[in-house]
Amino acid sequence: MFKIIKKEKLNESVTRLIVEAPHIARAARPGNFVVVIPAENAERIPLTIADADKERGTISIIFQIVGATTRVLDSLKVGDEIAHLLGPLGVPSHIAKYGTVVVIGGGVGIAEIYPAVKALKSAGNKVIAIIGARCKDLLIFEKELRTESSELKITTDDGTCGRKGFVSDELKDLIASGEKIDLVIAVGPVPMMKVCCDVTKAHNIRTVVSLNPLILDATGMCGICRVTVGGKTKFACVEGPEFDGHEVDFKELTERLKAYKDVEKRADEHVCRLLSNG
Amino acid sequence: MRERSAAERIRDFQEVPLGYTPEQAIEEAKRCIQCKNPKCVGGCPVEIDITGFLKFVAEGDFASAAEKIKETNALPAICGRVCPQEDQCEKECILGVKGEPVAIGSLERFVADWERESSPRPSTRYARSGHPSPSKMERGMNFDDSRKKGVRIAVVGSGPAGLTCAGDLARLGYQVTIFESLHVTGGVLTYGIPEFRLPKAIVNLEVEYVKSLGVEIKTDMLVGNVYTIEELLKEYKAVFIGSGAGLPKFMNIPGENLDGVYSANEYLFRVNMMKAWQFPEYLTPVKIGKRVAVVGGGNVAMDSARVSLRLGAEEVTILYRRTHDEMPARKEEIERAVEEGIVFKILTLPIKYHANNEGWVSEAECIQMELGEPDSSGRRRPVEIPNSNFKIPIDTVIVAIGNSPNPLVPHRTPNLKTEKWGGVIVTAAGLTSIPGVYAGGDIVRGAATVISAMGDGKVAAKAIHSFLGPTK
């Protein structure tokens, strides 16, 4: 089960795995995620299903090495098996004909918007994709998104590719240009999603964000993923991960994401030691 | 029963009671007066032939005692540990009228442990007496092996309800597949009840036993998402839903989403399931701090408090809005918690949590309560005393005020009727609103007991058997 068919480094810290998981591929829809446990002693981590191939029975997951468990996952090779893979999880994206949809991806979030862009386009929308990263080397999915979207805009913090600046700058200009936008979808780091929501809120443009809180069981049992949306507590794993961005308490989400930062370092050091000892 | 001292046991996750010696077990079993019409059996949700097994224990024939129990209960090592016997079989024991009832639970545990230790491999456990003796149920149902071969049944969840239902159906000859959403089997027995109250090795052995009956268990399979119940019904002749009460309740008070506030489910899941107590060898962390407050008065609250001590907390306080008398936890567990040094602040209700500069919880603001008139549960209702607010400094809060039925399967099964509070509606036979679909355990009852879940699993197995057409 869960054999790795293909492994590809998209940049220095982001990896794509294609994994055998026919029952997940069969049921997966855009916006769903999986829980990955790369080895028996590892954490349960959530990763968006970046693509699913029902015929081949495979799914594609893309992750950035940010700590112990993603490091363990990245140490696996083609032919190795992932210990556990659970999914598809979460409420799928609502795909419909909206008109013009701006889909924004930041960092590794670019991989997460890919299935939505594809689905929205085939649902008859004009899809403008805006993607951003710190620099050119960290940009992913440029080619795929250029093919799948109606229009692709790129920003980098340092200007090594596309416009120098942030995805929100591009969004502001787009709005200023008079483009009639029916829906914005933003996926990426919390500050990026927050800024995008601030921009759209001023213009009353509906905005959906895909949240990335800490996850444990991912089936609604533990509540670590709770987020406040519209003043109410929601479990992102089963009620999300997509929510109305104008209602999300981003400050609380930021605090909750920090909860284990200090101890996570210890786990990462432990894994680094183990991996370097072979 | 002998127990390890509080000072010794709070330093590890080993069991507290040490169990009977064979001599002690025989002596205790001899106290049973072998009532002609034993009331204790009526107190047992799975109707173990209690006087029957006690007679074998009194005679020193532990193997026969084990077989006797297993006629109706496939998981005796678990029930002997976590059943609330004081409210069930032992409550009905006639000796209890004037003195101490027979320690039926401890004896069940002894027999199961004896059997495990003398024949550790589950598949050979029944070989000793030549052949597994047909259970009461099998005899009563004219068990017909050939007709049931290849008839497939799906069970959702590998907790006590699912394991029992699957085990009984397998023994009737059906081909059973259990779908478990987590990566480890056992449900609440694994993620909920801590090692020192129910060793995971025992749970694993019982799971292995159910597998040895021919049951297939697929882990990492979330029914509802991977396959809907309707889809399962195309491949399987019947479905049993035992997906548990996994939805943690919160109080919805200010500050409950601060860092450092756990649901008991999250806390116990990290420790029991993800083995956070062995961090960083196991990569899932848990942060405990020095001062822990546990909100609630049930078994889960006691478990959370006692786990906290074992993880190195210096001061663990139970905050409970009523008094000791109203606590739903087992007396035994409360006593052990007291012995281990857990502080009980009764008539105390948290109303708000305050944070330090780093956004971590630092104080629980509470209000003093008093008992008023009895409520619908018969317990006296706690009433707030105005202006009695006070603050308790804390580093961690564990909210253990109960769980609701897991809404996942009902949400994805439009025709499955549920109560307003989430419980799946079933008939006395465990049948849901969908033909061929049965349910039992906490998904029906809300958070209840292991043994009632097992009882439901048995009832449903029997109902499924007659639904599929038992022999005339």
Boltz contact constraints between the chains, C-beta under 6 A:
constraints:
  - contact:
      token1: [A, 23]
      token2: [B, 226]
      max_distance: 6.0
  - contact:
      token1: [A, 27]
      token2: [B, 226]
      max_distance: 6.0
  - contact:
      token1: [A, 37]
      token2: [B, 183]
      max_distance: 6.0
  - contact:
      token1: [A, 41]
      token2: [B, 282]
      max_distance: 6.0
  - contact:
      token1: [A, 42]
      token2: [B, 283]
      max_distance: 6.0
  - contact:
      token1: [A, 43]
      token2: [B, 283]
      max_distance: 6.0
  - contact:
      token1: [A, 43]
      token2: [B, 284]
      max_distance: 6.0
  - contact:
      token1: [A, 68]
      token2: [B, 283]
      max_distance: 6.0
  - contact:
      token1: [A, 69]
      token2: [B, 283]
      max_distance: 6.0
  - contact:
      token1: [A, 84]
      token2: [B, 183]
      max_distance: 6.0
  - contact:
      token1: [A, 84]
      token2: [B, 220]
      max_distance: 6.0
  - contact:
      token1: [A, 86]
      token2: [B, 220]
      max_distance: 6.0
  - contact:
      token1: [A, 88]
      token2: [B, 225]
      max_distance: 6.0
  - contact:
      token1: [A, 216]
      token2: [B, 269]
      max_distance: 6.0
  - contact:
      token1: [A, 219]
      token2: [B, 181]
      max_distance: 6.0
  - contact:
      token1: [A, 220]
      token2: [B, 408]
      max_distance: 6.0
  - contact:
      token1: [A, 221]
      token2: [B, 246]
      max_distance: 6.0
  - contact:
      token1: [A, 221]
      token2: [B, 265]
      max_distance: 6.0
  - contact:
      token1: [A, 222]
      token2: [B, 265]
      max_distance: 6.0
  - contact:
      token1: [A, 222]
      token2: [B, 266]
      max_distance: 6.0
  - contact:
      token1: [A, 222]
      token2: [B, 269]
      max_distance: 6.0
  - contact:
      token1: [A, 223]
      token2: [B, 248]
      max_distance: 6.0
  - contact:
      token1: [A, 223]
      token2: [B, 263]
      max_distance: 6.0
  - contact:
      token1: [A, 223]
      token2: [B, 266]
      max_distance: 6.0
  - contact:
      token1: [A, 224]
      token2: [B, 266]
      max_distance: 6.0
  - contact:
      token1: [A, 226]
      token2: [B, 257]
      max_distance: 6.0
  - contact:
      token1: [A, 252]
      token2: [B, 257]
      max_distance: 6.0
  - contact:
      token1: [A, 255]
      token2: [B, 359]
      max_distance: 6.0
  - contact:
      token1: [A, 259]
      token2: [B, 259]
      max_distance: 6.0
  - contact:
      token1: [A, 260]
      token2: [B, 285]
      max_distance: 6.0
  - contact:
      token1: [A, 263]
      token2: [B, 285]
      max_distance: 6.0
  - contact:
      token1: [A, 266]
      token2: [B, 280]
      max_distance: 6.0
  - contact:
      token1: [A, 267]
      token2: [B, 280]
      max_distance: 6.0
  - contact:
      token1: [A, 267]
      token2: [B, 283]
      max_distance: 6.0
  - contact:
      token1: [A, 270]
      token2: [B, 280]
      max_distance: 6.0
